[in-house]
Amino acid sequence: MKNQISHISVLQSSKVLTALYFIMGFIYTFIGIPMIVFGSHQMKVVGMFYLFGPVFMAVLGFLCVLIFGALYNVLAKWLGGVEIDITPVQ
């Protein structure tokens, strides 16, 4: 059975993926804290950018998903959506 994704809810998808990007951004925070505590002046400056990694990733993730979701919807109207095969599981 083949189905097509013909439309993506841009705002809802952006919200969900923004939360995921925010959570993934904490990897940068865990890198940045030792840089701030133990690093030289230059390392502390870089560590501050890492500390705010979740915010940067959330904002950039939201904007990218918003733009690419809107582009997908336009292209799906012209070319058709992404086709997926669905197999029922019993």
PDB file of N, CA, C and O in Angstrom:
ATOM      1  N   MET A   1       0.852  -1.167   0.000  1.00  0.00           N
ATOM      2  CA  MET A   1       0.000   0.000   0.000  1.00  0.00           C
ATOM      3  C   MET A   1       0.899   1.232   0.000  1.00  0.00           C
ATOM      4  O   MET A   1       1.748   1.377   0.880  1.00  0.00           O
ATOM      5  N   LYS A   2       0.725   2.112  -0.969  1.00  0.00           N
ATOM      6  CA  LYS A   2       1.526   3.328  -1.067  1.00  0.00           C
ATOM      7  C   LYS A   2       0.696   4.529  -0.655  1.00  0.00           C
ATOM      8  O   LYS A   2      -0.470   4.651  -1.028  1.00  0.00           O
ATOM      9  N   ASN A   3       1.304   5.406   0.111  1.00  0.00           N
ATOM     10  CA  ASN A   3       0.686   6.663   0.534  1.00  0.00           C
ATOM     11  C   ASN A   3       1.660   7.790   0.253  1.00  0.00           C
ATOM     12  O   ASN A   3       2.868   7.579   0.150  1.00  0.00           O
ATOM     13  N   GLN A   4       1.118   8.983   0.132  1.00  0.00           N
ATOM     14  CA  GLN A   4       1.947  10.157  -0.087  1.00  0.00           C
ATOM     15  C   GLN A   4       1.746  11.152   1.045  1.00  0.00           C
ATOM     16  O   GLN A   4       0.633  11.338   1.536  1.00  0.00           O
ATOM     17  N   ILE A   5       2.831  11.785   1.448  1.00  0.00           N
ATOM     18  CA  ILE A   5       2.745  12.913   2.365  1.00  0.00           C
ATOM     19  C   ILE A   5       2.582  14.145   1.484  1.00  0.00           C
ATOM     20  O   ILE A   5       3.541  14.609   0.868  1.00  0.00           O
ATOM     21  N   SER A   6       1.375  14.665   1.430  1.00  0.00           N
ATOM     22  CA  SER A   6       1.096  15.761   0.515  1.00  0.00           C
ATOM     23  C   SER A   6       1.143  17.128   1.184  1.00  0.00           C
ATOM     24  O   SER A   6       1.191  18.149   0.498  1.00  0.00           O
ATOM     25  N   HIS A   7       1.131  17.161   2.511  1.00  0.00           N
ATOM     26  CA  HIS A   7       1.165  18.443   3.217  1.00  0.00           C
ATOM     27  C   HIS A   7       1.783  18.235   4.588  1.00  0.00           C
ATOM     28  O   HIS A   7       1.517  17.236   5.255  1.00  0.00           O
ATOM     29  N   ILE A   8       2.601  19.176   4.998  1.00  0.00           N
ATOM     30  CA  ILE A   8       3.208  19.163   6.325  1.00  0.00           C
ATOM     31  C   ILE A   8       2.696  20.381   7.072  1.00  0.00           C
ATOM     32  O   ILE A   8       2.724  21.492   6.543  1.00  0.00           O
ATOM     33  N   SER A   9       2.232  20.185   8.286  1.00  0.00           N
ATOM     34  CA  SER A   9       1.836  21.304   9.127  1.00  0.00           C
ATOM     35  C   SER A   9       3.118  22.010   9.574  1.00  0.00           C
ATOM     36  O   SER A   9       3.834  21.532  10.453  1.00  0.00           O
ATOM     37  N   VAL A  10       3.385  23.148   8.952  1.00  0.00           N
ATOM     38  CA  VAL A  10       4.666  23.811   9.111  1.00  0.00           C
ATOM     39  C   VAL A  10       4.882  24.272  10.550  1.00  0.00           C
ATOM     40  O   VAL A  10       5.942  24.012  11.120  1.00  0.00           O
ATOM     41  N   LEU A  11       3.920  24.937  11.141  1.00  0.00           N
ATOM     42  CA  LEU A  11       4.114  25.476  12.479  1.00  0.00           C
ATOM     43  C   LEU A  11       4.209  24.365  13.526  1.00  0.00           C
ATOM     44  O   LEU A  11       5.057  24.429  14.416  1.00  0.00           O
ATOM     45  N   GLN A  12       3.361  23.364  13.431  1.00  0.00           N
ATOM     46  CA  GLN A  12       3.403  22.262  14.402  1.00  0.00           C
ATOM     47  C   GLN A  12       4.714  21.489  14.283  1.00  0.00           C
ATOM     48  O   GLN A  12       5.327  21.149  15.295  1.00  0.00           O
ATOM     49  N   SER A  13       5.144  21.213  13.065  1.00  0.00           N
ATOM     50  CA  SER A  13       6.417  20.514  12.870  1.00  0.00           C
ATOM     51  C   SER A  13       7.574  21.334  13.411  1.00  0.00           C
ATOM     52  O   SER A  13       8.503  20.790  14.010  1.00  0.00           O
ATOM     53  N   SER A  14       7.518  22.636  13.200  1.00  0.00           N
ATOM     54  CA  SER A  14       8.578  23.516  13.699  1.00  0.00           C
ATOM     55  C   SER A  14       8.631  23.517  15.217  1.00  0.00           C
ATOM     56  O   SER A  14       9.716  23.524  15.799  1.00  0.00           O
ATOM     57  N   LYS A  15       7.474  23.512  15.865  1.00  0.00           N
ATOM     58  CA  LYS A  15       7.458  23.503  17.326  1.00  0.00           C
ATOM     59  C   LYS A  15       8.059  22.226  17.886  1.00  0.00           C
ATOM     60  O   LYS A  15       8.861  22.265  18.818  1.00  0.00           O
ATOM     61  N   VAL A  16       7.672  21.102  17.319  1.00  0.00           N
ATOM     62  CA  VAL A  16       8.158  19.813  17.819  1.00  0.00           C
ATOM     63  C   VAL A  16       9.666  19.687  17.598  1.00  0.00           C
ATOM     64  O   VAL A  16      10.395  19.294  18.508  1.00  0.00           O
ATOM     65  N   LEU A  17      10.130  20.017  16.402  1.00  0.00           N
ATOM     66  CA  LEU A  17      11.553  19.886  16.129  1.00  0.00           C
ATOM     67  C   LEU A  17      12.377  20.933  16.870  1.00  0.00           C
ATOM     68  O   LEU A  17      13.545  20.690  17.175  1.00  0.00           O
ATOM     69  N   THR A  18      11.795  22.085  17.164  1.00  0.00           N
ATOM     70  CA  THR A  18      12.492  23.076  17.980  1.00  0.00           C
ATOM     71  C   THR A  18      12.770  22.503  19.365  1.00  0.00           C
ATOM     72  O   THR A  18      13.863  22.689  19.900  1.00  0.00           O
ATOM     73  N   ALA A  19      11.812  21.821  19.942  1.00  0.00           N
ATOM     74  CA  ALA A  19      12.022  21.193  21.247  1.00  0.00           C
ATOM     75  C   ALA A  19      13.131  20.139  21.172  1.00  0.00           C
ATOM     76  O   ALA A  19      13.952  20.034  22.083  1.00  0.00           O
ATOM     77  N   LEU A  20      13.152  19.367  20.097  1.00  0.00           N
ATOM     78  CA  LEU A  20      14.204  18.361  19.944  1.00  0.00           C
ATOM     79  C   LEU A  20      15.573  19.003  19.766  1.00  0.00           C
ATOM     80  O   LEU A  20      16.554  18.542  20.350  1.00  0.00           O
ATOM     81  N   TYR A  21      15.650  20.060  18.967  1.00  0.00           N
ATOM     82  CA  TYR A  21      16.915  20.770  18.789  1.00  0.00           C
ATOM     83  C   TYR A  21      17.388  21.368  20.116  1.00  0.00           C
ATOM     84  O   TYR A  21      18.581  21.349  20.417  1.00  0.00           O
ATOM     85  N   PHE A  22      16.461  21.894  20.900  1.00  0.00           N
ATOM     86  CA  PHE A  22      16.807  22.466  22.194  1.00  0.00           C
ATOM     87  C   PHE A  22      17.424  21.395  23.096  1.00  0.00           C
ATOM     88  O   PHE A  22      18.441  21.634  23.747  1.00  0.00           O
ATOM     89  N   ILE A  23      16.810  20.229  23.129  1.00  0.00           N
ATOM     90  CA  ILE A  23      17.321  19.131  23.948  1.00  0.00           C
ATOM     91  C   ILE A  23      18.692  18.683  23.449  1.00  0.00           C
ATOM     92  O   ILE A  23      19.596  18.456  24.253  1.00  0.00           O
ATOM     93  N   MET A  24      18.857  18.553  22.135  1.00  0.00           N
ATOM     94  CA  MET A  24      20.153  18.154  21.583  1.00  0.00           C
ATOM     95  C   MET A  24      21.221  19.211  21.840  1.00  0.00           C
ATOM     96  O   MET A  24      22.405  18.887  21.936  1.00  0.00           O
ATOM     97  N   GLY A  25      20.810  20.466  21.952  1.00  0.00           N
ATOM     98  CA  GLY A  25      21.761  21.540  22.204  1.00  0.00           C
ATOM     99  C   GLY A  25      22.447  21.454  23.548  1.00  0.00           C
ATOM    100  O   GLY A  25      23.481  22.089  23.755  1.00  0.00           O
ATOM    101  N   PHE A  26      21.891  20.678  24.471  1.00  0.00           N
ATOM    102  CA  PHE A  26      22.531  20.531  25.774  1.00  0.00           C
ATOM    103  C   PHE A  26      23.874  19.814  25.683  1.00  0.00           C
ATOM    104  O   PHE A  26      24.683  19.896  26.607  1.00  0.00           O
ATOM    105  N   ILE A  27      24.114  19.120  24.589  1.00  0.00           N
ATOM    106  CA  ILE A  27      25.444  18.543  24.373  1.00  0.00           C
ATOM    107  C   ILE A  27      26.476  19.661  24.370  1.00  0.00           C
ATOM    108  O   ILE A  27      27.551  19.520  24.954  1.00  0.00           O
ATOM    109  N   TYR A  28      26.154  20.768  23.719  1.00  0.00           N
ATOM    110  CA  TYR A  28      27.071  21.909  23.684  1.00  0.00           C
ATOM    111  C   TYR A  28      27.241  22.519  25.071  1.00  0.00           C
ATOM    112  O   TYR A  28      28.330  22.976  25.420  1.00  0.00           O
ATOM    113  N   THR A  29      26.190  22.529  25.850  1.00  0.00           N
ATOM    114  CA  THR A  29      26.286  23.081  27.201  1.00  0.00           C
ATOM    115  C   THR A  29      27.267  22.275  28.039  1.00  0.00           C
ATOM    116  O   THR A  29      28.076  22.845  28.771  1.00  0.00           O
ATOM    117  N   PHE A  30      27.200  20.953  27.935  1.00  0.00           N
ATOM    118  CA  PHE A  30      28.101  20.109  28.703  1.00  0.00           C
ATOM    119  C   PHE A  30      29.550  20.259  28.248  1.00  0.00           C
ATOM    120  O   PHE A  30      30.470  19.996  29.023  1.00  0.00           O
ATOM    121  N   ILE A  31      29.764  20.675  27.010  1.00  0.00           N
ATOM    122  CA  ILE A  31      31.113  20.968  26.531  1.00  0.00           C
ATOM    123  C   ILE A  31      31.547  22.349  27.005  1.00  0.00           C
ATOM    124  O   ILE A  31      32.711  22.550  27.351  1.00  0.00           O
ATOM    125  N   GLY A  32      30.621  23.297  27.023  1.00  0.00           N
ATOM    126  CA  GLY A  32      30.946  24.676  27.353  1.00  0.00           C
ATOM    127  C   GLY A  32      31.263  24.921  28.807  1.00  0.00           C
ATOM    128  O   GLY A  32      32.097  25.773  29.112  1.00  0.00           O
ATOM    129  N   ILE A  33      30.632  24.210  29.712  1.00  0.00           N
ATOM    130  CA  ILE A  33      30.845  24.450  31.147  1.00  0.00           C
ATOM    131  C   ILE A  33      32.305  24.202  31.550  1.00  0.00           C
ATOM    132  O   ILE A  33      32.883  25.054  32.224  1.00  0.00           O
ATOM    133  N   PRO A  34      32.926  23.080  31.172  1.00  0.00           N
ATOM    134  CA  PRO A  34      34.345  22.927  31.523  1.00  0.00           C
ATOM    135  C   PRO A  34      35.239  23.975  30.856  1.00  0.00           C
ATOM    136  O   PRO A  34      36.256  24.376  31.422  1.00  0.00           O
ATOM    137  N   MET A  35      34.866  24.413  29.668  1.00  0.00           N
ATOM    138  CA  MET A  35      35.654  25.444  29.004  1.00  0.00           C
ATOM    139  C   MET A  35      35.619  26.742  29.806  1.00  0.00           C
ATOM    140  O   MET A  35      36.627  27.440  29.912  1.00  0.00           O
ATOM    141  N   ILE A  36      34.468  27.058  30.364  1.00  0.00           N
ATOM    142  CA  ILE A  36      34.328  28.283  31.154  1.00  0.00           C
ATOM    143  C   ILE A  36      35.075  28.151  32.482  1.00  0.00           C
ATOM    144  O   ILE A  36      35.746  29.085  32.920  1.00  0.00           O
ATOM    145  N   VAL A  37      34.954  27.003  33.108  1.00  0.00           N
ATOM    146  CA  VAL A  37      35.548  26.818  34.432  1.00  0.00           C
ATOM    147  C   VAL A  37      37.073  26.700  34.366  1.00  0.00           C
ATOM    148  O   VAL A  37      37.777  27.311  35.169  1.00  0.00           O
ATOM    149  N   PHE A  38      37.579  25.920  33.416  1.00  0.00           N
ATOM    150  CA  PHE A  38      39.007  25.599  33.406  1.00  0.00           C
ATOM    151  C   PHE A  38      39.803  26.274  32.302  1.00  0.00           C
ATOM    152  O   PHE A  38      41.030  26.179  32.296  1.00  0.00           O
ATOM    153  N   GLY A  39      39.153  26.944  31.377  1.00  0.00           N
ATOM    154  CA  GLY A  39      39.854  27.463  30.210  1.00  0.00           C
ATOM    155  C   GLY A  39      40.483  28.829  30.403  1.00  0.00           C
ATOM    156  O   GLY A  39      40.250  29.522  31.393  1.00  0.00           O
ATOM    157  N   SER A  40      41.293  29.188  29.411  1.00  0.00           N
ATOM    158  CA  SER A  40      41.882  30.521  29.366  1.00  0.00           C
ATOM    159  C   SER A  40      40.786  31.522  28.992  1.00  0.00           C
ATOM    160  O   SER A  40      39.626  31.149  28.816  1.00  0.00           O
ATOM    161  N   HIS A  41      41.164  32.786  28.874  1.00  0.00           N
ATOM    162  CA  HIS A  41      40.170  33.814  28.543  1.00  0.00           C
ATOM    163  C   HIS A  41      39.476  33.514  27.211  1.00  0.00           C
ATOM    164  O   HIS A  41      38.254  33.617  27.098  1.00  0.00           O
ATOM    165  N   GLN A  42      40.269  33.145  26.211  1.00  0.00           N
ATOM    166  CA  GLN A  42      39.678  32.835  24.893  1.00  0.00           C
ATOM    167  C   GLN A  42      38.758  31.620  24.972  1.00  0.00           C
ATOM    168  O   GLN A  42      37.693  31.597  24.354  1.00  0.00           O
ATOM    169  N   MET A  43      39.169  30.624  25.728  1.00  0.00           N
ATOM    170  CA  MET A  43      38.331  29.430  25.877  1.00  0.00           C
ATOM    171  C   MET A  43      37.043  29.755  26.612  1.00  0.00           C
ATOM    172  O   MET A  43      35.999  29.173  26.316  1.00  0.00           O
ATOM    173  N   LYS A  44      37.100  30.686  27.576  1.00  0.00           N
ATOM    174  CA  LYS A  44      35.892  31.073  28.290  1.00  0.00           C
ATOM    175  C   LYS A  44      34.905  31.773  27.368  1.00  0.00           C
ATOM    176  O   LYS A  44      33.696  31.584  27.497  1.00  0.00           O
ATOM    177  N   VAL A  45      35.404  32.574  26.443  1.00  0.00           N
ATOM    178  CA  VAL A  45      34.530  33.245  25.486  1.00  0.00           C
ATOM    179  C   VAL A  45      33.857  32.204  24.586  1.00  0.00           C
ATOM    180  O   VAL A  45      32.649  32.262  24.355  1.00  0.00           O
ATOM    181  N   VAL A  46      34.634  31.268  24.089  1.00  0.00           N
ATOM    182  CA  VAL A  46      34.069  30.195  23.263  1.00  0.00           C
ATOM    183  C   VAL A  46      33.096  29.355  24.085  1.00  0.00           C
ATOM    184  O   VAL A  46      32.053  28.938  23.581  1.00  0.00           O
ATOM    185  N   GLY A  47      33.434  29.110  25.338  1.00  0.00           N
ATOM    186  CA  GLY A  47      32.564  28.343  26.226  1.00  0.00           C
ATOM    187  C   GLY A  47      31.220  29.012  26.439  1.00  0.00           C
ATOM    188  O   GLY A  47      30.209  28.329  26.601  1.00  0.00           O
ATOM    189  N   MET A  48      31.191  30.342  26.441  1.00  0.00           N
ATOM    190  CA  MET A  48      29.914  31.059  26.582  1.00  0.00           C
ATOM    191  C   MET A  48      29.013  30.799  25.376  1.00  0.00           C
ATOM    192  O   MET A  48      27.799  30.657  25.522  1.00  0.00           O
ATOM    193  N   PHE A  49      29.613  30.738  24.184  1.00  0.00           N
ATOM    194  CA  PHE A  49      28.810  30.404  23.007  1.00  0.00           C
ATOM    195  C   PHE A  49      28.264  28.982  23.117  1.00  0.00           C
ATOM    196  O   PHE A  49      27.113  28.720  22.768  1.00  0.00           O
ATOM    197  N   TYR A  50      29.096  28.078  23.602  1.00  0.00           N
ATOM    198  CA  TYR A  50      28.642  26.700  23.794  1.00  0.00           C
ATOM    199  C   TYR A  50      27.555  26.616  24.863  1.00  0.00           C
ATOM    200  O   TYR A  50      26.628  25.813  24.755  1.00  0.00           O
ATOM    201  N   LEU A  51      27.675  27.447  25.889  1.00  0.00           N
ATOM    202  CA  LEU A  51      26.691  27.441  26.965  1.00  0.00           C
ATOM    203  C   LEU A  51      25.294  27.775  26.451  1.00  0.00           C
ATOM    204  O   LEU A  51      24.299  27.231  26.929  1.00  0.00           O
ATOM    205  N   PHE A  52      25.232  28.670  25.479  1.00  0.00           N
ATOM    206  CA  PHE A  52      23.938  29.059  24.905  1.00  0.00           C
ATOM    207  C   PHE A  52      23.590  28.239  23.665  1.00  0.00           C
ATOM    208  O   PHE A  52      22.737  28.636  22.872  1.00  0.00           O
ATOM    209  N   GLY A  53      24.253  27.100  23.502  1.00  0.00           N
ATOM    210  CA  GLY A  53      23.995  26.210  22.375  1.00  0.00           C
ATOM    211  C   GLY A  53      22.543  25.793  22.225  1.00  0.00           C
ATOM    212  O   GLY A  53      22.030  25.798  21.106  1.00  0.00           O
ATOM    213  N   PRO A  54      21.852  25.428  23.316  1.00  0.00           N
ATOM    214  CA  PRO A  54      20.452  25.030  23.157  1.00  0.00           C
ATOM    215  C   PRO A  54      19.578  26.136  22.572  1.00  0.00           C
ATOM    216  O   PRO A  54      18.688  25.868  21.765  1.00  0.00           O
ATOM    217  N   VAL A  55      19.832  27.368  22.977  1.00  0.00           N
ATOM    218  CA  VAL A  55      19.026  28.479  22.450  1.00  0.00           C
ATOM    219  C   VAL A  55      19.331  28.694  20.973  1.00  0.00           C
ATOM    220  O   VAL A  55      18.421  28.854  20.159  1.00  0.00           O
ATOM    221  N   PHE A  56      20.632  28.698  20.630  1.00  0.00           N
ATOM    222  CA  PHE A  56      21.008  28.879  19.228  1.00  0.00           C
ATOM    223  C   PHE A  56      20.412  27.774  18.361  1.00  0.00           C
ATOM    224  O   PHE A  56      19.853  28.042  17.298  1.00  0.00           O
ATOM    225  N   MET A  57      20.536  26.532  18.823  1.00  0.00           N
ATOM    226  CA  MET A  57      20.018  25.410  18.036  1.00  0.00           C
ATOM    227  C   MET A  57      18.508  25.468  17.910  1.00  0.00           C
ATOM    228  O   MET A  57      17.965  25.146  16.853  1.00  0.00           O
ATOM    229  N   ALA A  58      17.818  25.872  18.969  1.00  0.00           N
ATOM    230  CA  ALA A  58      16.360  25.950  18.919  1.00  0.00           C
ATOM    231  C   ALA A  58      15.906  27.006  17.924  1.00  0.00           C
ATOM    232  O   ALA A  58      15.003  26.759  17.124  1.00  0.00           O
ATOM    233  N   VAL A  59      16.521  28.173  17.969  1.00  0.00           N
ATOM    234  CA  VAL A  59      16.119  29.262  17.056  1.00  0.00           C
ATOM    235  C   VAL A  59      16.430  28.884  15.614  1.00  0.00           C
ATOM    236  O   VAL A  59      15.577  29.020  14.738  1.00  0.00           O
ATOM    237  N   LEU A  60      17.650  28.410  15.363  1.00  0.00           N
ATOM    238  CA  LEU A  60      18.011  28.038  13.995  1.00  0.00           C
ATOM    239  C   LEU A  60      17.200  26.836  13.513  1.00  0.00           C
ATOM    240  O   LEU A  60      16.806  26.779  12.348  1.00  0.00           O
ATOM    241  N   GLY A  61      16.951  25.881  14.400  1.00  0.00           N
ATOM    242  CA  GLY A  61      16.136  24.725  14.026  1.00  0.00           C
ATOM    243  C   GLY A  61      14.723  25.124  13.660  1.00  0.00           C
ATOM    244  O   GLY A  61      14.166  24.629  12.680  1.00  0.00           O
ATOM    245  N   PHE A  62      14.133  26.032  14.458  1.00  0.00           N
ATOM    246  CA  PHE A  62      12.777  26.498  14.169  1.00  0.00           C
ATOM    247  C   PHE A  62      12.717  27.170  12.799  1.00  0.00           C
ATOM    248  O   PHE A  62      11.826  26.884  12.000  1.00  0.00           O
ATOM    249  N   LEU A  63      13.664  28.059  12.534  1.00  0.00           N
ATOM    250  CA  LEU A  63      13.657  28.771  11.258  1.00  0.00           C
ATOM    251  C   LEU A  63      13.868  27.834  10.072  1.00  0.00           C
ATOM    252  O   LEU A  63      13.199  27.964   9.046  1.00  0.00           O
ATOM    253  N   CYS A  64      14.798  26.888  10.212  1.00  0.00           N
ATOM    254  CA  CYS A  64      15.064  25.962   9.109  1.00  0.00           C
ATOM    255  C   CYS A  64      13.870  25.058   8.823  1.00  0.00           C
ATOM    256  O   CYS A  64      13.503  24.858   7.665  1.00  0.00           O
ATOM    257  N   VAL A  65      13.268  24.516   9.871  1.00  0.00           N
ATOM    258  CA  VAL A  65      12.112  23.634   9.664  1.00  0.00           C
ATOM    259  C   VAL A  65      10.943  24.425   9.092  1.00  0.00           C
ATOM    260  O   VAL A  65      10.210  23.920   8.241  1.00  0.00           O
ATOM    261  N   LEU A  66      10.765  25.649   9.547  1.00  0.00           N
ATOM    262  CA  LEU A  66       9.701  26.505   9.024  1.00  0.00           C
ATOM    263  C   LEU A  66       9.884  26.743   7.530  1.00  0.00           C
ATOM    264  O   LEU A  66       8.937  26.604   6.756  1.00  0.00           O
ATOM    265  N   ILE A  67      11.086  27.097   7.127  1.00  0.00           N
ATOM    266  CA  ILE A  67      11.369  27.377   5.719  1.00  0.00           C
ATOM    267  C   ILE A  67      11.258  26.109   4.875  1.00  0.00           C
ATOM    268  O   ILE A  67      10.591  26.108   3.841  1.00  0.00           O
ATOM    269  N   PHE A  68      11.908  25.032   5.310  1.00  0.00           N
ATOM    270  CA  PHE A  68      11.898  23.813   4.510  1.00  0.00           C
ATOM    271  C   PHE A  68      10.534  23.135   4.496  1.00  0.00           C
ATOM    272  O   PHE A  68      10.184  22.489   3.508  1.00  0.00           O
ATOM    273  N   GLY A  69       9.761  23.266   5.560  1.00  0.00           N
ATOM    274  CA  GLY A  69       8.393  22.734   5.543  1.00  0.00           C
ATOM    275  C   GLY A  69       7.527  23.472   4.532  1.00  0.00           C
ATOM    276  O   GLY A  69       6.748  22.855   3.805  1.00  0.00           O
ATOM    277  N   ALA A  70       7.665  24.794   4.490  1.00  0.00           N
ATOM    278  CA  ALA A  70       6.907  25.579   3.515  1.00  0.00           C
ATOM    279  C   ALA A  70       7.349  25.233   2.089  1.00  0.00           C
ATOM    280  O   ALA A  70       6.512  25.107   1.195  1.00  0.00           O
ATOM    281  N   LEU A  71       8.645  25.083   1.878  1.00  0.00           N
ATOM    282  CA  LEU A  71       9.134  24.690   0.549  1.00  0.00           C
ATOM    283  C   LEU A  71       8.633  23.304   0.154  1.00  0.00           C
ATOM    284  O   LEU A  71       8.273  23.074  -1.001  1.00  0.00           O
ATOM    285  N   TYR A  72       8.611  22.384   1.113  1.00  0.00           N
ATOM    286  CA  TYR A  72       8.104  21.045   0.827  1.00  0.00           C
ATOM    287  C   TYR A  72       6.651  21.108   0.374  1.00  0.00           C
ATOM    288  O   TYR A  72       6.267  20.439  -0.585  1.00  0.00           O
ATOM    289  N   ASN A  73       5.845  21.908   1.061  1.00  0.00           N
ATOM    290  CA  ASN A  73       4.428  21.997   0.691  1.00  0.00           C
ATOM    291  C   ASN A  73       4.257  22.542  -0.719  1.00  0.00           C
ATOM    292  O   ASN A  73       3.389  22.073  -1.456  1.00  0.00           O
ATOM    293  N   VAL A  74       5.059  23.513  -1.106  1.00  0.00           N
ATOM    294  CA  VAL A  74       4.985  24.060  -2.466  1.00  0.00           C
ATOM    295  C   VAL A  74       5.414  23.003  -3.479  1.00  0.00           C
ATOM    296  O   VAL A  74       4.737  22.790  -4.484  1.00  0.00           O
ATOM    297  N   LEU A  75       6.526  22.349  -3.216  1.00  0.00           N
ATOM    298  CA  LEU A  75       7.013  21.335  -4.147  1.00  0.00           C
ATOM    299  C   LEU A  75       6.097  20.122  -4.210  1.00  0.00           C
ATOM    300  O   LEU A  75       5.958  19.510  -5.269  1.00  0.00           O
ATOM    301  N   ALA A  76       5.471  19.764  -3.096  1.00  0.00           N
ATOM    302  CA  ALA A  76       4.562  18.615  -3.084  1.00  0.00           C
ATOM    303  C   ALA A  76       3.338  18.877  -3.951  1.00  0.00           C
ATOM    304  O   ALA A  76       2.784  17.948  -4.538  1.00  0.00           O
ATOM    305  N   LYS A  77       2.909  20.143  -4.036  1.00  0.00           N
ATOM    306  CA  LYS A  77       1.776  20.465  -4.915  1.00  0.00           C
ATOM    307  C   LYS A  77       2.162  20.275  -6.378  1.00  0.00           C
ATOM    308  O   LYS A  77       1.356  19.794  -7.174  1.00  0.00           O
ATOM    309  N   TRP A  78       3.381  20.648  -6.735  1.00  0.00           N
ATOM    310  CA  TRP A  78       3.816  20.549  -8.129  1.00  0.00           C
ATOM    311  C   TRP A  78       4.261  19.142  -8.517  1.00  0.00           C
ATOM    312  O   TRP A  78       3.939  18.659  -9.603  1.00  0.00           O
ATOM    313  N   LEU A  79       4.998  18.493  -7.631  1.00  0.00           N
ATOM    314  CA  LEU A  79       5.644  17.235  -7.983  1.00  0.00           C
ATOM    315  C   LEU A  79       5.012  16.014  -7.339  1.00  0.00           C
ATOM    316  O   LEU A  79       5.297  14.885  -7.738  1.00  0.00           O
ATOM    317  N   GLY A  80       4.176  16.223  -6.371  1.00  0.00           N
ATOM    318  CA  GLY A  80       3.639  15.114  -5.587  1.00  0.00           C
ATOM    319  C   GLY A  80       4.478  14.950  -4.335  1.00  0.00           C
ATOM    320  O   GLY A  80       5.641  15.351  -4.293  1.00  0.00           O
ATOM    321  N   GLY A  81       3.883  14.362  -3.329  1.00  0.00           N
ATOM    322  CA  GLY A  81       4.569  14.223  -2.044  1.00  0.00           C
ATOM    323  C   GLY A  81       5.505  13.040  -2.020  1.00  0.00           C
ATOM    324  O   GLY A  81       5.604  12.289  -2.991  1.00  0.00           O
ATOM    325  N   VAL A  82       6.187  12.881  -0.912  1.00  0.00           N
ATOM    326  CA  VAL A  82       7.069  11.743  -0.697  1.00  0.00           C
ATOM    327  C   VAL A  82       6.198  10.506  -0.549  1.00  0.00           C
ATOM    328  O   VAL A  82       5.233  10.506   0.214  1.00  0.00           O
ATOM    329  N   GLU A  83       6.545   9.441  -1.288  1.00  0.00           N
ATOM    330  CA  GLU A  83       5.770   8.208  -1.207  1.00  0.00           C
ATOM    331  C   GLU A  83       6.395   7.286  -0.178  1.00  0.00           C
ATOM    332  O   GLU A  83       7.615   7.138  -0.101  1.00  0.00           O
ATOM    333  N   ILE A  84       5.527   6.672   0.608  1.00  0.00           N
ATOM    334  CA  ILE A  84       5.991   5.681   1.591  1.00  0.00           C
ATOM    335  C   ILE A  84       5.145   4.429   1.437  1.00  0.00           C
ATOM    336  O   ILE A  84       3.966   4.490   1.089  1.00  0.00           O
ATOM    337  N   ASP A  85       5.777   3.289   1.706  1.00  0.00           N
ATOM    338  CA  ASP A  85       5.066   2.016   1.722  1.00  0.00           C
ATOM    339  C   ASP A  85       4.704   1.716   3.163  1.00  0.00           C
ATOM    340  O   ASP A  85       5.540   1.803   4.063  1.00  0.00           O
ATOM    341  N   ILE A  86       3.447   1.363   3.364  1.00  0.00           N
ATOM    342  CA  ILE A  86       2.977   1.021   4.700  1.00  0.00           C
ATOM    343  C   ILE A  86       2.581  -0.439   4.719  1.00  0.00           C
ATOM    344  O   ILE A  86       1.793  -0.898   3.892  1.00  0.00           O
ATOM    345  N   THR A  87       3.139  -1.162   5.674  1.00  0.00           N
ATOM    346  CA  THR A  87       2.825  -2.580   5.830  1.00  0.00           C
ATOM    347  C   THR A  87       2.100  -2.755   7.155  1.00  0.00           C
ATOM    348  O   THR A  87       2.647  -2.432   8.209  1.00  0.00           O
ATOM    349  N   PRO A  88       0.869  -3.264   7.111  1.00  0.00           N
ATOM    350  CA  PRO A  88       0.165  -3.480   8.369  1.00  0.00           C
ATOM    351  C   PRO A  88       0.845  -4.564   9.209  1.00  0.00           C
ATOM    352  O   PRO A  88       1.280  -5.591   8.686  1.00  0.00           O
ATOM    353  N   VAL A  89       0.928  -4.322  10.497  1.00  0.00           N
ATOM    354  CA  VAL A  89       1.542  -5.281  11.427  1.00  0.00           C
ATOM    355  C   VAL A  89       0.438  -5.889  12.268  1.00  0.00           C
ATOM    356  O   VAL A  89      -0.451  -5.183  12.744  1.00  0.00           O
ATOM    357  N   GLN A  90       0.495  -7.197  12.451  1.00  0.00           N
ATOM    358  CA  GLN A  90      -0.551  -7.870  13.221  1.00  0.00           C
ATOM    359  C   GLN A  90      -0.050  -8.307  14.556  1.00  0.00           C
ATOM    360  O   GLN A  90      -0.801  -8.892  15.336  1.00  0.00           O
TER     361      GLN A  90
END
